[in-house]
Amino acid sequence: MRTLLLTLAVGLALGSTPVLAQNNNANPAAPGQDRTCLVTTGTPNSWNDVDVVGTKWLPRKAAEAQAKKDPTTMRTFDYADDPLVTGGTYASAEELCNKHFVH
């Protein structure tokens, strides 16, 4: 009898997993969901592609806090409307941030 109850419990748990996963969608307005690209330049106040020495795709609040530490070498950029994204070179601002500046 115990084995039957255990089997039923496991079956119910496994059967309900997809339903739980479907209802657990991330809220796009939740903290940390709004992200931006933190760009670091090797030449103060120059944001040309050739001067970029590093990028990080971060939650906006964290990226802005880091950029405030040294605004001459760090800045946040939103690339969603960038021609490299809208033209199809990169699928998203995140992909542009992570891949475009890799030397």
N, CA and C atoms as a LAMMPS dump frame, in Angstrom:
ITEM: TIMESTEP
0
ITEM: NUMBER OF ATOMS
309
ITEM: BOX BOUNDS ff ff ff
-5.0000000000000000e+02 5.0000000000000000e+02
-5.0000000000000000e+02 5.0000000000000000e+02
-5.0000000000000000e+02 5.0000000000000000e+02
ITEM: ATOMS id mol type element x y z
1 1 1 N 0.817 -1.187 0
2 1 2 C 0 0 0
3 1 3 C 0.871 1.266 0
4 2 1 N 1.955 1.222 0.806
5 2 2 C 2.861 2.364 0.85
6 2 3 C 3.474 2.627 -0.522
7 3 1 N 3.85 1.579 -1.196
8 3 2 C 4.456 1.709 -2.514
9 3 3 C 3.474 2.336 -3.496
10 4 1 N 2.218 1.943 -3.421
11 4 2 C 1.197 2.51 -4.295
12 4 3 C 1.025 3.995 -4.028
13 5 1 N 0.961 4.388 -2.773
14 5 2 C 0.816 5.805 -2.425
15 5 3 C 2.031 6.614 -2.877
16 6 1 N 3.215 6.051 -2.685
17 6 2 C 4.432 6.735 -3.117
18 6 3 C 4.449 6.89 -4.635
19 7 1 N 4.064 5.858 -5.345
20 7 2 C 4.007 5.908 -6.805
21 7 3 C 3.01 6.957 -7.271
22 8 1 N 1.845 7.021 -6.63
23 8 2 C 0.847 8.034 -6.982
24 8 3 C 1.362 9.443 -6.705
25 9 1 N 2.022 9.625 -5.582
26 9 2 C 2.548 10.945 -5.225
27 9 3 C 3.598 11.405 -6.237
28 10 1 N 4.498 10.49 -6.616
29 10 2 C 5.526 10.825 -7.6
30 10 3 C 4.882 11.123 -8.947
31 11 1 N 3.924 10.334 -9.33
32 11 2 C 3.225 10.547 -10.601
33 11 3 C 2.522 11.892 -10.641
34 12 1 N 1.867 12.256 -9.553
35 12 2 C 1.195 13.558 -9.495
36 12 3 C 2.2 14.7 -9.56
37 13 1 N 3.298 14.547 -8.837
38 13 2 C 4.321 15.593 -8.847
39 13 3 C 4.911 15.769 -10.24
40 14 1 N 5.226 14.681 -10.896
41 14 2 C 5.791 14.771 -12.239
42 14 3 C 4.777 15.279 -13.241
43 15 1 N 3.554 14.909 -13.068
44 15 2 C 2.5 15.356 -13.987
45 15 3 C 2.186 16.827 -13.854
46 16 1 N 2.411 17.4 -12.675
47 16 2 C 2.071 18.803 -12.484
48 16 3 C 3.236 19.735 -12.776
49 17 1 N 4.417 19.211 -12.99
50 17 2 C 5.593 20.04 -13.221
51 17 3 C 5.439 20.969 -14.423
52 18 1 N 4.976 20.507 -15.6
53 18 2 C 4.834 21.421 -16.728
54 18 3 C 3.858 22.556 -16.444
55 19 1 N 2.796 22.284 -15.713
56 19 2 C 1.833 23.335 -15.4
57 19 3 C 2.493 24.39 -14.526
58 20 1 N 3.258 23.941 -13.534
59 20 2 C 3.943 24.888 -12.659
60 20 3 C 4.945 25.718 -13.445
61 21 1 N 5.672 25.097 -14.345
62 21 2 C 6.672 25.815 -15.134
63 21 3 C 6.01 26.855 -16.027
64 22 1 N 4.867 26.537 -16.59
65 22 2 C 4.187 27.483 -17.461
66 22 3 C 3.691 28.702 -16.702
67 23 1 N 3.326 28.526 -15.446
68 23 2 C 2.8 29.638 -14.668
69 23 3 C 3.901 30.416 -13.963
70 24 1 N 5.153 30.049 -14.164
71 24 2 C 6.258 30.699 -13.48
72 24 3 C 7.042 31.583 -14.443
73 25 1 N 6.35 32.328 -15.286
74 25 2 C 7.024 33.215 -16.23
75 25 3 C 7.598 34.413 -15.485
76 26 1 N 8.809 34.826 -15.857
77 26 2 C 9.443 35.979 -15.22
78 26 3 C 8.673 37.247 -15.571
79 27 1 N 8.51 38.087 -14.598
80 27 2 C 7.851 39.368 -14.792
81 27 3 C 8.86 40.336 -15.406
82 28 1 N 8.622 40.831 -16.618
83 28 2 C 9.601 41.716 -17.251
84 28 3 C 9.802 43.024 -16.491
85 29 1 N 8.857 43.384 -15.617
86 29 2 C 8.989 44.615 -14.84
87 29 3 C 9.666 44.378 -13.491
88 30 1 N 10.003 43.128 -13.186
89 30 2 C 10.628 42.809 -11.907
90 30 3 C 12.043 43.384 -11.851
91 31 1 N 12.508 43.732 -10.646
92 31 2 C 13.874 44.245 -10.525
93 31 3 C 14.88 43.247 -11.103
94 32 1 N 15.832 43.748 -11.828
95 32 2 C 16.851 42.886 -12.43
96 32 3 C 16.51 42.434 -13.833
97 33 1 N 15.248 42.552 -14.238
98 33 2 C 14.871 42.131 -15.587
99 33 3 C 15.247 43.197 -16.623
100 34 1 N 15.201 44.477 -16.224
101 34 2 C 15.579 45.559 -17.127
102 34 3 C 17.094 45.643 -17.136
103 35 1 N 17.701 45.278 -18.248
104 35 2 C 19.16 45.217 -18.329
105 35 3 C 19.684 46.195 -19.373
106 36 1 N 20.946 46.52 -19.215
107 36 2 C 21.609 47.427 -20.135
108 36 3 C 23.073 47.036 -20.247
109 37 1 N 23.76 47.642 -21.178
110 37 2 C 25.159 47.325 -21.416
111 37 3 C 26.057 48.35 -20.715
112 38 1 N 26.905 47.882 -19.822
113 38 2 C 27.905 48.734 -19.192
114 38 3 C 29.157 48.641 -20.047
115 39 1 N 29.554 49.781 -20.596
116 39 2 C 30.699 49.841 -21.499
117 39 3 C 31.856 50.532 -20.793
118 40 1 N 33.038 49.94 -20.896
119 40 2 C 34.247 50.538 -20.332
120 40 3 C 35.176 50.896 -21.481
121 41 1 N 35.642 52.139 -21.473
122 41 2 C 36.54 52.607 -22.522
123 41 3 C 37.954 52.706 -21.995
124 42 1 N 38.909 52.499 -22.869
125 42 2 C 40.309 52.632 -22.502
126 42 3 C 40.814 54.054 -22.668
127 43 1 N 40.048 54.88 -23.363
128 43 2 C 40.386 56.279 -23.577
129 43 3 C 39.296 57.126 -22.925
130 44 1 N 39.602 57.809 -21.829
131 44 2 C 38.56 58.573 -21.134
132 44 3 C 37.744 59.458 -22.071
133 45 1 N 36.434 59.394 -21.882
134 45 2 C 35.446 60.185 -22.625
135 45 3 C 35.38 59.877 -24.115
136 46 1 N 35.937 58.781 -24.554
137 46 2 C 35.83 58.371 -25.954
138 46 3 C 35.074 57.05 -26.002
139 47 1 N 33.947 57.051 -26.708
140 47 2 C 33.079 55.869 -26.746
141 47 3 C 33.053 55.225 -28.129
142 48 1 N 34.104 55.474 -28.921
143 48 2 C 34.219 54.82 -30.223
144 48 3 C 34.447 53.329 -30.014
145 49 1 N 33.96 52.524 -30.932
146 49 2 C 34.11 51.07 -30.816
147 49 3 C 35.548 50.645 -30.565
148 50 1 N 36.506 51.284 -31.235
149 50 2 C 37.904 50.878 -31.098
150 50 3 C 38.463 51.179 -29.707
151 51 1 N 37.823 52.089 -28.974
152 51 2 C 38.298 52.452 -27.639
153 51 3 C 37.704 51.586 -26.536
154 52 1 N 36.68 50.812 -26.863
155 52 2 C 36.008 49.988 -25.855
156 52 3 C 36.922 48.826 -25.463
157 53 1 N 37.132 48.685 -24.144
158 53 2 C 37.981 47.599 -23.649
159 53 3 C 37.181 46.525 -22.922
160 54 1 N 35.908 46.792 -22.64
161 54 2 C 35.093 45.787 -21.971
162 54 3 C 33.624 46.164 -21.935
163 55 1 N 32.78 45.138 -21.911
164 55 2 C 31.336 45.339 -21.795
165 55 3 C 30.764 44.278 -20.874
166 56 1 N 29.661 44.635 -20.213
167 56 2 C 28.943 43.686 -19.363
168 56 3 C 27.453 43.936 -19.527
169 57 1 N 26.684 42.886 -19.679
170 57 2 C 25.226 42.958 -19.76
171 57 3 C 24.714 42.767 -18.33
172 58 1 N 24.23 43.845 -17.733
173 58 2 C 23.88 43.844 -16.314
174 58 3 C 22.485 44.39 -16.061
175 59 1 N 21.924 44.079 -14.892
176 59 2 C 20.697 44.777 -14.487
177 59 3 C 20.981 46.28 -14.485
178 60 1 N 20.025 47.041 -14.968
179 60 2 C 20.222 48.486 -15.144
180 60 3 C 20.714 49.175 -13.87
181 61 1 N 20.107 48.848 -12.748
182 61 2 C 20.462 49.517 -11.493
183 61 3 C 21.935 49.283 -11.156
184 62 1 N 22.411 48.064 -11.316
185 62 2 C 23.812 47.744 -11.038
186 62 3 C 24.742 48.432 -12.037
187 63 1 N 24.374 48.425 -13.308
188 63 2 C 25.209 49.05 -14.34
189 63 3 C 25.326 50.551 -14.104
190 64 1 N 24.215 51.19 -13.783
191 64 2 C 24.249 52.632 -13.546
192 64 3 C 25.064 52.967 -12.301
193 65 1 N 24.986 52.131 -11.271
194 65 2 C 25.771 52.365 -10.061
195 65 3 C 27.265 52.267 -10.367
196 66 1 N 27.658 51.286 -11.179
197 66 2 C 29.07 51.153 -11.539
198 66 3 C 29.528 52.314 -12.406
199 67 1 N 28.693 52.741 -13.351
200 67 2 C 29.063 53.832 -14.254
201 67 3 C 29.262 55.143 -13.493
202 68 1 N 28.532 55.335 -12.409
203 68 2 C 28.673 56.558 -11.618
204 68 3 C 30.03 56.645 -10.934
205 69 1 N 30.68 55.504 -10.714
206 69 2 C 31.986 55.507 -10.041
207 69 3 C 33.04 56.245 -10.855
208 70 1 N 33.001 56.103 -12.165
209 70 2 C 33.945 56.797 -13.044
210 70 3 C 33.288 57.048 -14.399
211 71 1 N 32.501 58.108 -14.487
212 71 2 C 31.774 58.373 -15.74
213 71 3 C 32.655 58.701 -16.939
214 72 1 N 33.941 58.933 -16.717
215 72 2 C 34.816 59.191 -17.866
216 72 3 C 35.25 57.91 -18.56
217 73 1 N 35.156 56.765 -17.84
218 73 2 C 35.569 55.503 -18.458
219 73 3 C 34.465 54.443 -18.49
220 74 1 N 33.342 54.69 -17.804
221 74 2 C 32.234 53.732 -17.816
222 74 3 C 30.922 54.448 -18.109
223 75 1 N 30.099 53.785 -18.924
224 75 2 C 28.824 54.384 -19.325
225 75 3 C 27.867 53.267 -19.719
226 76 1 N 26.576 53.504 -19.52
227 76 2 C 25.591 52.51 -19.945
228 76 3 C 25.044 52.893 -21.313
229 77 1 N 24.784 51.871 -22.114
230 77 2 C 24.209 52.072 -23.445
231 77 3 C 23.053 51.095 -23.639
232 78 1 N 21.982 51.599 -24.232
233 78 2 C 20.858 50.758 -24.638
234 78 3 C 20.973 50.59 -26.146
235 79 1 N 21.164 49.369 -26.563
236 79 2 C 21.406 49.111 -27.976
237 79 3 C 20.189 48.577 -28.73
238 80 1 N 19.009 48.592 -28.125
239 80 2 C 17.829 48.017 -28.775
240 80 3 C 17.531 48.678 -30.124
241 81 1 N 17.782 49.984 -30.235
242 81 2 C 17.502 50.705 -31.485
243 81 3 C 18.749 50.916 -32.333
244 82 1 N 19.847 50.282 -31.952
245 82 2 C 21.09 50.413 -32.703
246 82 3 C 20.923 49.777 -34.08
247 83 1 N 21.462 50.384 -35.13
248 83 2 C 21.356 49.815 -36.483
249 83 3 C 21.896 48.39 -36.589
250 84 1 N 22.857 48.019 -35.737
251 84 2 C 23.369 46.65 -35.775
252 84 3 C 22.337 45.648 -35.264
253 85 1 N 21.407 46.123 -34.435
254 85 2 C 20.317 45.262 -33.952
255 85 3 C 19.136 45.342 -34.912
256 86 1 N 18.714 46.558 -35.248
257 86 2 C 17.549 46.706 -36.13
258 86 3 C 17.843 46.223 -37.543
259 87 1 N 19.12 46.267 -37.945
260 87 2 C 19.513 45.792 -39.274
261 87 3 C 19.736 44.294 -39.342
262 88 1 N 19.7 43.634 -38.186
263 88 2 C 19.796 42.186 -38.172
264 88 3 C 21.182 41.599 -37.987
265 89 1 N 22.201 42.435 -37.779
266 89 2 C 23.533 41.89 -37.534
267 89 3 C 23.556 41.127 -36.215
268 90 1 N 22.869 41.686 -35.203
269 90 2 C 22.73 41.04 -33.899
270 90 3 C 21.254 40.882 -33.591
271 91 1 N 20.915 39.787 -32.93
272 91 2 C 19.512 39.48 -32.655
273 91 3 C 18.925 40.35 -31.555
274 92 1 N 19.785 40.89 -30.692
275 92 2 C 19.29 41.682 -29.559
276 92 3 C 20.383 42.616 -29.067
277 93 1 N 19.985 43.545 -28.201
278 93 2 C 20.954 44.438 -27.574
279 93 3 C 21.925 43.644 -26.708
280 94 1 N 21.43 42.595 -26.071
281 94 2 C 22.298 41.757 -25.24
282 94 3 C 23.382 41.098 -26.083
283 95 1 N 22.996 40.561 -27.224
284 95 2 C 23.98 39.908 -28.09
285 95 3 C 25.007 40.919 -28.595
286 96 1 N 24.555 42.115 -28.974
287 96 2 C 25.487 43.152 -29.43
288 96 3 C 26.469 43.475 -28.311
289 97 1 N 25.972 43.678 -27.104
290 97 2 C 26.811 44.007 -25.95
291 97 3 C 27.853 42.92 -25.686
292 98 1 N 27.432 41.679 -25.76
293 98 2 C 28.313 40.566 -25.416
294 98 3 C 29.3 40.186 -26.512
295 99 1 N 28.976 40.465 -27.78
296 99 2 C 29.799 39.946 -28.871
297 99 3 C 30.496 41.003 -29.724
298 100 1 N 29.915 42.17 -29.872
299 100 2 C 30.448 43.156 -30.831
300 100 3 C 31.823 43.683 -30.454
301 101 1 N 32.095 43.835 -29.187
302 101 2 C 33.327 44.493 -28.772
303 101 3 C 34.448 43.523 -28.396
304 102 1 N 34.237 42.242 -28.639
305 102 2 C 35.257 41.238 -28.326
306 102 3 C 36.398 41.402 -29.326
307 103 1 N 37.591 41.579 -28.813
308 103 2 C 38.757 41.794 -29.701
309 103 3 C 39.488 40.502 -29.94
